[in-house]
């Protein structure tokens, strides 16, 4: 019976499992790169679903999130998904009744007959000329035909020259009448030269004659997808169209009004997608006009400058039936026109972009695909080896700043991919390998990291912070520059003096602190009152953040501030080889903070031997082992553990710890 059970529980042969597994990746050349742009989007599954739905139903979309998470790519993918059959070319004609109100005519870009003709001729879709171009060419040909033949003035000139030639071979030119004959010939030559000159100028300067030729202001020739127009940062003229100024406005020398009309982004995006990143940067008036264009699906073009003659011109309404994809970050929502956002919400979707994704095998494969896509898109760098891809994967974990996550700020990651490819190409390597990624990481370091290195070196040279020995009231805190990409040593000193006021003591902090940082410092006094048993009303506690010209914001220096104040109050030296970061609750708990990897790297750069981080952040440190071996990382859960690992051993430290409730 036992033998039968063992036989039933026997696992499947290993050989069969190995045969079913995919072959191991050698280089990114083995990775399939999708053809459709929507399949290039990594980690934004919810956004992709909404974009597909919005493309099918022609809905507006508001994308909010951090830079580099794929907002513009989503907008381009949406345009790729929309049909291109209904594209329209737009022409503008002179108005015989009112020259300042040009006539607008929209024609279908490709009629069924034109499509069938181009296919029969074997032309590629990118070479197809739209109906708008055909109309312009037909009108130009008709104008040329009307200009052919001999004009009456030319006929009279030729007839006169013929008569003079006949008389020249007779006796008419003899005697005194010869002067008359010569003057007549000279006059004819002058008349002929003037005629040729004026006719040449009229051909070269069409503005000197009344022009009736139409102008093509929206041309969709050769387009196989719906239009995608990026209007990011566009001013009113570029966004809504404009009428150029004409300095020659009298005497028939000016350019006709319809020839000065220029289409805007909203008109070129007709039947397609208009993408506007940092939408709140548009002026309130521009946002209102954008809302009007979305509602009416038609918008007249007029001169945008009141000082220009173009301000007198206003065309008939021009089609602008576009889908708006607006983008920005959370701060942009405060400056966004309420009616514009309401329009998007009522007739579309709002999406907040993911900035990271779970670190699992499926998403790791997506990062591999991303590297292959970047190589394909660049077209100038070699493919990546398996080891190089693994290093890019580690960088994705590092940039995520959270345990078990991979970053989706892929623009920054793509910069590292291209930099590593440049290094490999410089060395004529067939593939990008690990050493190329290492070199690229140093060469392509962000500005914040370069600045922080210089600041650390400067402060080290002038002993703004020290990493050896013990000092009272002095702590090496840690901070980040920018968006957490680079760490910085934050030296903090404290001094406790008798209170200047009889009624209460004060906690005075200096060093260009932000609002959150000030509140975090004030919380330290609550800990003193509640847990240390000191009557802080008898003391003024001075805290200085040394040479923080770049400013301090956030609460990650809370434990550093608390240790500095406690050290000064109890006269207990602090180990200067220890750096620390962490938020501190009023109950003495050490809470997690951001930028842990960058802060630990800053401690290593500064020469610290130990770094204290919140216990909740213990898995958020992504640093290569060789570098991490230079420092001891100690996770701490409360203020007692911080004191235990940072202050000098002695009776004062023991008494302080014994008085804590933890």
ZAMARGU-4260 file (C-alpha; in steps of 0.2 Angstrom, whole numbers, plus 5000, padded with zeros to 4 digits):
<rodrens>
0) 5000/5000/5000 | 5014/5012/5005 | 5023/5008/4989 | 5007/5011/4979 | 5006/5028/4987
5) 5024/5032/4983 | 5021/5027/4965 | 5006/5039/4964 | 5015/5054/4972 | 5030/5052/4960
10) 5033/5069/4952 | 5033/5071/4933 | 5050/5069/4924 | 5061/5084/4925 | 5066/5082/4907
15) 5048/5085/4901 | 5047/5101/4912 | 5063/5107/4904 | 5056/5104/4887 | 5041/5114/4890
20) 5051/5129/4897 | 5055/5143/4885 | 5074/5144/4880 | 5084/5155/4891 | 5087/5173/4885
25) 5104/5176/4878 | 5102/5194/4871 | 5087/5206/4868 | 5089/5201/4850 | 5079/5186/4855
30) 5064/5196/4861 | 5049/5199/4851 | 5045/5218/4849 | 5026/5221/4845 | 5021/5231/4830
35) 5007/5241/4838 | 5012/5255/4849 | 4998/5251/4862 | 5008/5234/4865 | 5024/5244/4869
40) 5016/5252/4885 | 5023/5244/4900 | 5014/5242/4917 | 4999/5253/4914 | 4986/5240/4911
45) 4971/5250/4918 | 4976/5265/4907 | 4978/5254/4891 | 4960/5247/4894 | 4953/5264/4895
50) 4963/5271/4880 | 4956/5256/4870 | 4939/5260/4875 | 4940/5279/4873 | 4947/5276/4855
55) 4933/5265/4850 | 4920/5277/4858 | 4929/5294/4855 | 4930/5299/4873 | 4941/5312/4881
60) 4954/5306/4893 | 4964/5315/4907 | 4980/5307/4912 | 4988/5312/4929 | 5004/5306/4935
65) 5023/5308/4937 | 5034/5313/4922 | 5041/5298/4912 | 5027/5286/4915 | 5020/5285/4897
70) 5007/5298/4896 | 5012/5304/4878 | 5014/5286/4872 | 4996/5282/4878 | 4990/5297/4868
75) 4999/5291/4852 | 4993/5274/4854 | 4975/5280/4855 | 4977/5289/4839 | 4984/5273/4831
80) 4969/5264/4837 | 4956/5276/4829 | 4950/5274/4811 | 4957/5285/4797 | 4943/5283/4785
85) 4934/5300/4790 | 4949/5312/4788 | 4946/5329/4781 | 4956/5342/4771 | 4952/5360/4774
90) 4953/5374/4761 | 4950/5392/4763 | 4943/5403/4749 | 4941/5422/4747 | 4924/5429/4751
95) 4918/5440/4737 | 4905/5448/4749 | 4917/5451/4764 | 4936/5449/4762 | 4938/5448/4781
100) 4928/5433/4782 | 4936/5419/4771 | 4925/5405/4766 | 4930/5387/4773 | 4927/5371/4764
105) 4930/5354/4770 | 4933/5339/4759 | 4935/5321/4762 | 4954/5317/4761 | 4952/5300/4752
110) 4936/5296/4743 | 4932/5278/4739 | 4936/5281/4721 | 4953/5289/4725 | 4957/5274/4737
115) 4953/5262/4723 | 4963/5271/4710 | 4979/5272/4722 | 4977/5254/4726 | 4976/5249/4707
120) 4991/5260/4703 | 5001/5250/4717 | 5005/5266/4727 | 5009/5265/4745 | 4997/5273/4757
125) 5010/5285/4763 | 5012/5292/4745 | 4993/5295/4742 | 4988/5313/4739 | 4973/5319/4747
130) 4958/5327/4739 | 4963/5344/4746 | 4979/5343/4736 | 4970/5338/4720 | 4958/5353/4722
135) 4973/5365/4723 | 4982/5357/4708 | 4966/5357/4697 | 4963/5376/4701 | 4981/5380/4697
140) 4980/5371/4681 | 4964/5380/4677 | 4972/5397/4681 | 4987/5393/4670 | 4975/5389/4655
145) 4966/5405/4657 | 4983/5414/4657 | 4987/5407/4640 | 4985/5416/4623 | 4990/5433/4617
150) 4984/5448/4626 | 4977/5463/4616 | 4991/5474/4622 | 5004/5461/4616 | 4995/5460/4599
155) 4995/5479/4596 | 5014/5479/4600 | 5018/5465/4588 | 5007/5474/4575 | 5016/5490/4577
160) 5033/5482/4576 | 5028/5474/4560 | 5022/5490/4552 | 5039/5498/4557 | 5049/5484/4549
165) 5039/5486/4533 | 5042/5505/4532 | 5060/5502/4536 | 5063/5493/4520 | 5054/5507/4510
170) 5059/5526/4507 | 5047/5532/4521 | 5062/5534/4533 | 5072/5546/4521 | 5073/5565/4524
175) 5066/5574/4539 | 5053/5560/4542 | 5068/5549/4548 | 5068/5557/4565 | 5049/5553/4567
180) 5053/5536/4562 | 5067/5533/4574 | 5056/5541/4589 | 5042/5529/4584 | 5053/5514/4585
185) 5061/5520/4602 | 5044/5523/4609 | 5038/5505/4604 | 5054/5498/4612 | 5050/5507/4628
190) 5032/5502/4628 | 5038/5483/4625 | 5050/5484/4639 | 5038/5491/4651 | 5025/5478/4646
195) 5037/5463/4649 | 5043/5470/4665 | 5025/5472/4672 | 5020/5455/4666 | 5035/5447/4674
200) 5032/5456/4691 | 5014/5450/4690 | 5020/5432/4688 | 5033/5434/4702 | 5022/5444/4714
205) 5005/5437/4715 | 5000/5448/4729 | 5000/5463/4717 | 4985/5455/4709 | 4969/5449/4716
210) 4971/5431/4720 | 4957/5419/4720 | 4967/5403/4722 | 4961/5393/4738 | 4974/5389/4752
215) 4975/5372/4759 | 4977/5374/4778 | 4974/5356/4784 | 4982/5342/4773 | 4980/5324/4778
220) 4988/5317/4763 | 4998/5301/4766 | 4991/5298/4783 | 4986/5280/4787 | 4981/5283/4805
225) 4970/5296/4814 | 4980/5313/4816 | 4990/5315/4832 | 4995/5333/4837 | 5005/5337/4852
230) 5000/5354/4858 | 5011/5354/4874 | 5016/5371/4878 | 5007/5379/4863 | 5002/5397/4863
235) 4986/5403/4857 | 4991/5406/4839 | 4998/5388/4837 | 4984/5380/4847 | 4969/5389/4839
240) 4976/5396/4823 | 4981/5413/4817 | 4980/5426/4803 | 4997/5433/4799 | 4999/5452/4799
245) 5000/5461/4782 | 5011/5477/4782 | 5004/5482/4764 | 4986/5484/4767 | 4981/5497/4754
250) 4983/5501/4736 | 4980/5483/4731 | 4997/5478/4736 | 4992/5467/4751 | 4991/5449/4752
255) 4972/5443/4752 | 4965/5439/4769 | 4962/5420/4765 | 4980/5418/4760 | 4986/5424/4777
260) 4975/5411/4787 | 4985/5398/4797 | 4977/5383/4805 | 4980/5378/4823 | 4983/5362/4832
265) 4965/5359/4836 | 4961/5360/4817 | 4975/5348/4812 | 4969/5336/4825 | 4952/5335/4817
270) 4946/5317/4818 | 4961/5312/4828 | 4969/5316/4845 | 4975/5332/4852 | 4988/5329/4866
275) 4991/5343/4879 | 5003/5339/4893 | 5004/5351/4907 | 4987/5357/4903 | 4986/5369/4917
280) 5000/5380/4909 | 4987/5386/4897 | 4980/5403/4901 | 4962/5403/4908 | 4956/5411/4891
285) 4965/5397/4881 | 4957/5384/4892 | 4940/5392/4889 | 4942/5392/4870 | 4948/5374/4871
290) 4932/5370/4880 | 4922/5379/4867 | 4930/5370/4852 | 4927/5353/4861 | 4908/5357/4863
295) 4905/5365/4845 | 4918/5354/4836 | 4921/5369/4825 | 4931/5385/4829 | 4934/5400/4818
300) 4952/5407/4815 | 4956/5425/4819 | 4972/5435/4822 | 4978/5432/4840 | 4987/5449/4841
305) 4976/5465/4843 | 4990/5475/4835 | 4990/5465/4819 | 4979/5467/4804 | 4975/5449/4806
310) 4964/5453/4820 | 4951/5461/4807 | 4950/5444/4799 | 4939/5430/4806 | 4935/5414/4795
315) 4920/5404/4794 | 4920/5390/4808 | 4933/5377/4804 | 4930/5359/4808 | 4940/5353/4824
320) 4931/5337/4830 | 4946/5330/4840 | 4947/5319/4855 | 4957/5328/4869 | 4970/5319/4879
325) 4975/5331/4893 | 4990/5326/4905 | 4999/5333/4920 | 5002/5330/4938 | 4991/5332/4954
330) 4997/5350/4956 | 4991/5355/4939 | 4973/5350/4944 | 4972/5366/4955 | 4975/5377/4940
335) 4964/5368/4928 | 4948/5376/4922 | 4934/5368/4932 | 4922/5367/4916 | 4936/5359/4906
340) 4939/5346/4918 | 4920/5343/4920 | 4919/5341/4901 | 4932/5328/4902 | 4924/5319/4916
345) 4907/5320/4909 | 4912/5314/4892 | 4927/5303/4895 | 4939/5296/4908 | 4951/5301/4921
350) 4967/5290/4924 | 4980/5291/4938 | 4996/5283/4931 | 5005/5269/4940 | 5023/5274/4945
355) 5028/5256/4949 | 5022/5238/4947 | 5025/5222/4957 | 5042/5213/4955 | 5036/5196/4948
360) 5041/5186/4933 | 5028/5193/4922 | 5033/5211/4925 | 5052/5206/4924 | 5048/5200/4907
365) 5040/5217/4903 | 5056/5226/4908 | 5066/5214/4896 | 5053/5219/4882 | 5056/5237/4887
370) 5075/5236/4884 | 5072/5227/4867 | 5060/5241/4862 | 5072/5255/4867 | 5086/5246/4857
375) 5074/5245/4842 | 5068/5262/4843 | 5085/5270/4845 | 5092/5260/4830 | 5110/5264/4834
380) 5114/5254/4849 | 5118/5235/4850 | 5107/5223/4859 | 5109/5219/4878 | 5116/5203/4885
385) 5107/5194/4899 | 5119/5201/4912 | 5116/5219/4906 | 5097/5216/4906 | 5098/5210/4924
390) 5108/5226/4929 | 5094/5236/4921 | 5082/5226/4931 | 5091/5230/4947 | 5091/5248/4942
395) 5072/5247/4940 | 5070/5240/4958 | 5081/5254/4964 | 5072/5268/4956 | 5055/5261/4962
400) 5061/5265/4980 | 5049/5252/4987 | 5051/5233/4992 | 5045/5221/4979 | 5042/5234/4966
405) 5049/5239/4949 | 5048/5257/4943 | 5037/5263/4929 | 5047/5279/4926 | 5053/5272/4911
410) 5060/5288/4903 | 5074/5288/4915 | 5077/5270/4913 | 5077/5272/4895 | 5091/5285/4897
415) 5102/5272/4905 | 5098/5260/4891 | 5104/5272/4878 | 5119/5278/4888 | 5125/5260/4890
420) 5122/5257/4872 | 5133/5272/4868 | 5147/5265/4879 | 5146/5248/4870 | 5146/5256/4853
425) 5161/5267/4858 | 5171/5251/4862 | 5165/5242/4846 | 5157/5229/4857 | 5144/5217/4848
430) 5132/5218/4864 | 5130/5228/4879 | 5137/5219/4894 | 5137/5223/4913 | 5153/5234/4913
435) 5145/5245/4900 | 5129/5248/4911 | 5141/5252/4926 | 5150/5265/4916 | 5134/5272/4909
440) 5127/5274/4927 | 5141/5285/4931 | 5141/5295/4915 | 5122/5297/4914 | 5121/5302/4933
445) 5106/5315/4935 | 5110/5333/4940 | 5105/5331/4958 | 5117/5316/4960 | 5131/5327/4953
450) 5126/5341/4964 | 5125/5331/4979 | 5143/5324/4976 | 5150/5341/4975 | 5141/5347/4991
455) 5147/5331/5001 | 5165/5334/4995 | 5164/5353/4999 | 5156/5350/5017 | 5169/5336/5020
460) 5183/5348/5015 | 5178/5361/5027 | 5172/5349/5041 | 5154/5355/5040 | 5151/5337/5045
465) 5162/5324/5053 | 5162/5305/5052 | 5174/5301/5066 | 5173/5302/5085 | 5159/5308/5097
470) 5151/5325/5099 | 5137/5332/5110 | 5122/5339/5101 | 5128/5335/5083 | 5120/5322/5072
475) 5123/5317/5053 | 5105/5317/5046 | 5101/5312/5028 | 5090/5320/5015 | 5087/5319/4996
480) 5088/5331/4982 | 5075/5332/4968 | 5063/5317/4967 | 5073/5306/4978 | 5086/5301/4965
485) 5101/5308/4975 | 5105/5308/4993 | 5114/5321/5004 | 5122/5322/5021 | 5112/5334/5032
490) 5122/5339/5048 | 5111/5345/5062 | 5117/5353/5078 | 5107/5357/5094 | 5109/5367/5110
495) 5099/5368/5125 | 5098/5385/5135 | 5088/5391/5150 | 5071/5398/5144 | 5071/5416/5139
500) 5053/5417/5145 | 5047/5413/5162 | 5030/5406/5155 | 5037/5393/5143 | 5052/5387/5133
505) 5053/5387/5115 | 5060/5376/5101 | 5068/5386/5088 | 5074/5379/5072 | 5084/5387/5058
510) 5090/5382/5041 | 5077/5386/5027 | 5064/5373/5033 | 5048/5369/5024 | 5031/5368/5033
515) 5032/5349/5035 | 5050/5350/5042 | 5045/5364/5054 | 5030/5353/5061 | 5041/5338/5062
520) 5054/5348/5073 | 5040/5354/5084 | 5034/5336/5087 | 5051/5333/5096 | 5045/5344/5111
525) 5030/5332/5113 | 5042/5317/5115 | 5052/5327/5128 | 5037/5331/5138 | 5029/5314/5137
530) 5043/5301/5137 | 5059/5309/5144 | 5050/5317/5159 | 5059/5334/5156 | 5049/5350/5159
535) 5054/5358/5143 | 5046/5374/5148 | 5062/5378/5158 | 5073/5377/5142 | 5074/5384/5125
540) 5079/5371/5112 | 5089/5378/5097 | 5091/5366/5082 | 5101/5372/5067 | 5102/5363/5050
545) 5119/5368/5044 | 5121/5376/5027 | 5105/5369/5020 | 5105/5382/5006 | 5095/5370/4995
550) 5081/5370/5009 | 5074/5356/5019 | 5056/5349/5017 | 5048/5333/5024 | 5049/5324/5041
555) 5063/5312/5037 | 5075/5321/5049 | 5064/5319/5064 | 5075/5305/5073 | 5090/5315/5069
560) 5083/5331/5077 | 5077/5321/5092 | 5094/5313/5095 | 5103/5330/5093 | 5091/5338/5106
565) 5092/5324/5118 | 5111/5323/5116 | 5112/5342/5120 | 5100/5341/5135 | 5108/5326/5143
570) 5126/5330/5138 | 5128/5313/5130 | 5140/5312/5115 | 5134/5305/5098 | 5144/5293/5087
575) 5148/5304/5072 | 5151/5288/5061 | 5133/5285/5062 | 5121/5293/5049 | 5102/5291/5051
580) 5085/5295/5043 | 5067/5292/5048 | 5051/5300/5053 | 5046/5300/5072 | 5029/5300/5078
585) 5024/5309/5094 | 5024/5292/5103 | 5042/5288/5098 | 5039/5276/5084 | 5051/5277/5069
590) 5040/5278/5053 | 5045/5274/5035 | 5052/5288/5023 | 5056/5289/5005 | 5073/5289/4995
595) 5081/5276/5006 | 5093/5269/4993 | 5099/5287/4989 | 5101/5291/5007 | 5112/5276/5011
600) 5122/5279/4996 | 5125/5297/5002 | 5131/5290/5019 | 5143/5278/5010 | 5150/5293/5000
605) 5152/5303/5015 | 5162/5289/5024 | 5150/5284/5037 | 5152/5267/5045 | 5134/5264/5051
610) 5117/5270/5045 | 5100/5269/5054 | 5084/5267/5044 | 5066/5264/5048 | 5063/5245/5050
615) 5048/5246/5038 | 5061/5252/5025 | 5073/5237/5028 | 5069/5229/5011 | 5070/5246/5001
620) 5089/5246/5000 | 5095/5242/4982 | 5113/5244/4981 | 5126/5232/4974 | 5134/5221/4987
625) 5152/5227/4984 | 5146/5245/4988 | 5134/5240/5002 | 5148/5230/5011 | 5156/5247/5015
630) 5142/5252/5028 | 5132/5243/5041 | 5113/5246/5039 | 5103/5245/5055 | 5084/5245/5054
635) 5076/5253/5070 | 5058/5253/5076 | 5058/5266/5090 | 5068/5280/5098 | 5075/5268/5111
640) 5084/5258/5097 | 5090/5274/5088 | 5098/5280/5105 | 5105/5263/5108 | 5115/5263/5091
645) 5120/5281/5090 | 5125/5287/5107 | 5141/5284/5117 | 5140/5270/5130 | 5139/5277/5148
650) 5128/5280/5163 | 5119/5294/5155 | 5114/5284/5140 | 5108/5269/5151 | 5098/5281/5162
655) 5090/5289/5147 | 5085/5272/5139 | 5079/5266/5156 | 5067/5281/5157 | 5059/5277/5140
660) 5043/5267/5140 | 5048/5255/5125
</rodrens>
